[in-house]
Amino acid sequence: MTGYDDNGGGSESSRPGLFDSAVPEPTPVLTPLTTATNTVGALVVLAMVVIVNIDVFGRWLANSPLAGTLELTEMGVVAVVYLTVAHAVAGKRLTRSDALLGLLERRGSWRTGAVLRLAFNVAGVVVFTLIAWGQGPRLVDAWTRGYFKGNVGIFTAPTWPLEAIMLLGATAAALQFLVLAMRRLRDLKG
C-alpha cells in the first residue's frame, strides 16, 4: 500500500503505508516511562486476577469472601486504563477507525490523511491535557482530606494513589500525543 504512516519520514513519493506495522520511532524520555507504566498496568491485572480468585475460592470453600475485592478491582480497572493508555498511543494501538484514512490512501491523497491524523493527535493532546488538569485538584483533595473507598471497620483503601495514577497516565498520554502531532507537523512541512 502507499500512503502515510504515523511514524513519518520519507519523501512524498515514498510515503509508508497507512497500515504498515513498522515499529514506532522511540522517544528517549517517554518510551521508558510508557513501558514502565504499561508493565505496572500488567502487574495490576495480575494482582486483580489473584484477588478475584482468592475471593471466589474463599466464598466457595469457606463461605468467607475476601474483604475489599469489589473496591480493589473497581480501582484496579481504572488504574490499568490510565497506566496503559500512553503505551497504546505510542504503539499505534489506540482504538480508532482507519476506514476514511484507507480510502484517502487508495486515492493517493496522503496529505489529507496526514492532516486528519494531525487533527486526531492534537485532539488527543487537548483531551488528555484537560483530564490531567482536572486530576490535579482531585489528587490534592484526596490526599489532604483522606478520601477512601470501602466500609470503615471492614475494608478501606485510600483513593489518592488512583488519582495520582490517573494524573500520571493522562499526562503521559498527552505528551505522547504531542510527540506524534509534532512528528506529523514536521512531516507535513518536509
C-alpha positions in Angstrom: 0.0 0.0 0.0 1.0 3.6 -0.5 0.1 6.4 1.8 1.3 7.8 5.1 2.2 6.4 8.5 2.2 7.9 12.0 5.9 7.4 12.2 6.6 9.9 9.4 9.7 10.0 7.3 10.4 9.5 3.6 9.7 11.7 0.6 6.3 12.4 -0.8 6.7 9.7 -3.4 7.8 7.1 -1.0 5.4 7.5 2.0 5.0 4.4 4.1 1.5 2.8 4.1 -1.2 3.8 6.5 -1.4 0.3 7.8 2.3 -0.5 8.0 3.3 -2.3 11.2 6.6 -0.6 11.5 8.0 -0.2 15.0 7.2 3.3 16.3 10.1 5.8 16.5 11.1 5.8 20.2 11.1 8.9 22.3 14.1 9.0 24.7 12.2 10.1 27.8 8.7 8.9 27.1 9.5 5.4 25.9 10.9 4.2 29.2 8.1 5.9 31.1 5.3 4.4 29.0 7.0 1.0 29.0 7.2 1.1 32.8 3.6 2.3 33.3 2.4 -0.4 30.9 4.4 -3.1 32.9 2.8 -1.8 36.1 -0.6 -2.0 34.4 0.0 -5.6 33.5 1.0 -6.4 37.1 -2.2 -4.7 38.4 -4.2 -7.0 36.1 -2.3 -10.0 37.5 -3.0 -8.8 41.1 -6.7 -8.4 40.2 -6.8 -12.0 38.9 -5.2 -13.2 42.2 -7.6 -11.1 44.3 -10.7 -12.2 42.4 -9.6 -15.9 42.6 -9.0 -15.7 46.3 -12.4 -14.1 46.7 -14.2 -16.8 44.6 -12.4 -19.7 46.2 -12.9 -18.2 49.7 -16.6 -17.9 49.1 -16.8 -21.5 47.6 -14.6 -23.3 50.1 -15.0 -21.5 53.3 -18.1 -19.2 52.7 -15.7 -16.3 53.5 -15.2 -13.7 50.8 -12.1 -11.6 50.7 -12.9 -8.1 52.1 -12.3 -5.3 49.6 -12.4 -7.3 46.4 -15.0 -5.1 44.8 -13.2 -1.9 45.8 -9.8 -3.1 44.7 -10.9 -4.4 41.3 -13.0 -1.3 40.7 -10.0 0.9 41.3 -7.7 -1.6 39.5 -9.6 -1.4 36.3 -9.4 2.4 36.2 -5.7 2.2 37.1 -5.0 -0.3 34.3 -6.6 2.0 31.7 -4.6 5.0 32.7 -1.3 3.1 33.2 -1.5 1.6 29.7 -3.1 4.3 27.5 0.2 6.1 26.8 1.9 2.9 25.6 -1.2 2.2 23.4 -0.8 5.6 21.8 2.9 5.2 21.3 2.4 1.8 19.7 -0.4 2.9 17.5 -2.8 0.5 19.2 -5.4 3.0 20.4 -8.8 2.1 19.1 -9.9 4.2 16.1 -11.4 3.6 12.7 -9.0 4.0 9.7 -11.7 3.5 7.0 -11.6 7.1 5.8 -7.8 7.2 6.0 -7.6 3.9 4.0 -9.9 5.4 1.4 -7.8 8.5 1.1 -4.7 6.3 0.8 -6.1 4.3 -2.0 -7.0 7.5 -3.8 -3.4 8.8 -3.4 -4.3 11.7 -1.1 -1.7 11.1 1.6 -1.6 14.8 2.6 -5.3 14.9 3.6 -4.9 11.7 5.6 -1.8 13.2 7.3 -3.8 16.3 8.2 -6.6 14.2 9.6 -4.0 12.2 11.7 -2.6 15.5 12.9 -6.1 16.7 13.9 -6.6 13.3 15.8 -3.3 13.7 17.6 -4.0 17.4 18.5 -7.4 16.3 19.8 -5.7 13.7 21.9 -3.4 16.3 23.4 -6.3 18.5 24.3 -8.5 15.8 25.8 -5.7 14.2 27.9 -4.4 17.6 29.0 -7.9 18.5 30.2 -8.1 15.2 32.1 -4.7 15.8 33.7 -5.6 19.4 34.5 -8.8 18.2 36.2 -6.9 15.5 38.1 -4.6 17.9 39.9 -7.2 19.3 42.3 -8.7 15.8 42.8 -5.4 14.4 43.8 -4.8 17.2 46.3 -8.3 16.8 47.8 -7.9 13.0 48.1 -4.5 13.4 49.8 -5.4 16.2 52.2 -8.9 15.1 53.1 -8.1 11.4 53.3 -10.7 10.1 50.8 -11.2 6.4 50.7 -13.3 3.6 49.2 -14.9 0.8 51.2 -16.6 0.5 54.6 -15.0 1.6 57.8 -14.3 -1.4 60.0 -14.4 -3.9 57.1 -12.1 -2.6 54.4 -10.9 0.8 53.3 -8.5 1.9 50.6 -7.2 5.5 50.1 -8.1 7.0 46.7 -5.1 9.2 46.3 -3.0 6.5 44.7 -5.6 6.1 42.0 -5.9 9.8 41.5 -2.1 10.0 41.1 -2.1 7.2 38.6 -4.8 8.9 36.6 -2.8 12.2 36.6 0.4 10.3 35.5 -1.4 8.4 32.8 -3.2 11.3 31.4 0.0 13.4 31.4 2.0 10.7 29.7 -0.8 10.2 27.1 -1.0 13.9 26.4 2.8 14.1 25.9 2.8 11.0 23.6 0.0 12.6 21.5 2.1 15.8 21.4 5.1 13.9 20.2 3.0 12.3 17.4 1.4 15.7 16.5 4.9 17.3 16.3 6.1 14.5 14.1 3.1 14.8 11.8 3.5 18.5 11.5 7.2 18.1 10.7 6.4 15.6 8.0 3.7 17.7 6.5 6.2 20.6 6.3 9.0 18.4 5.0 
